[in-house]
């Protein structure tokens, strides 16, 4: 069984005082998690402060991006080792906003993924199509290209450490959401691609998250699909009760006595 994961991407929000306050609220409201894993990805400037708040909790900490080199003359960048030194253990790679606005190509995403693994971080690799690509019938080709570029020639031992996040670009920050059926279809496609890259056993164990305007009122329908193993949450992760609502959507229904 794949253990669900709910990951909150705070993006370029939450200066340190606000990040610390939110972390404290999450620590208080998400005690005793047993039905899923939870991860938050604050901005880099807040990682160390949030790490101190979340120590000895069930909530893991991640960064939103990394450079593919361990060190060098790369002003403004941060390495996997630097991320690890803050107390974080996860990192995103290939988020659509990085691909769209900052030039993260498929090849660069693959190098960042390798750097994350070499640094001992748990990577979440993001893939997804634009509205134009979907309407042009290119969805499958785009997903196949992105998945293969990131993971091809990777052994099972490394593949098993990777999480995939499917985020249709047209649903990020727009309020639009893929229907549960649309999301499930793409997740099933991704899992079939994974089984061709690695062994069926490893592919079956890899988590594939959905990202794109996930909220408490649509989370249960999305997360109830067989190949959707959790969510990468943007705006709804910035408010504790909204994020908790998504986490709670994964709780099994109580049994009737």
DASULGI-V755123 format. One record per helix or strand of 2 or more residues. SS is the DSSP state (helix for helix, strand for strand). FROM is the first residue (numbers start at 1). LEN is the number of residues. If there is no record, write none. Layout:
# DASULGI-V755123
SS:FROM:LEN ; SS:FROM:LEN
This chain:
# DASULGI-V755123
strand:5:5 ; helix:16:14 ; strand:37:5 ; helix:44:11 ; strand:59:5 ; helix:80:6 ; strand:90:4 ; helix:96:6 ; helix:106:13 ; strand:122:6 ; helix:131:5 ; helix:139:13 ; helix:156:4 ; strand:163:4 ; helix:169:3 ; helix:180:18 ; helix:200:6 ; strand:208:4 ; helix:216:8 ; strand:230:4 ; helix:235:4 ; helix:240:9
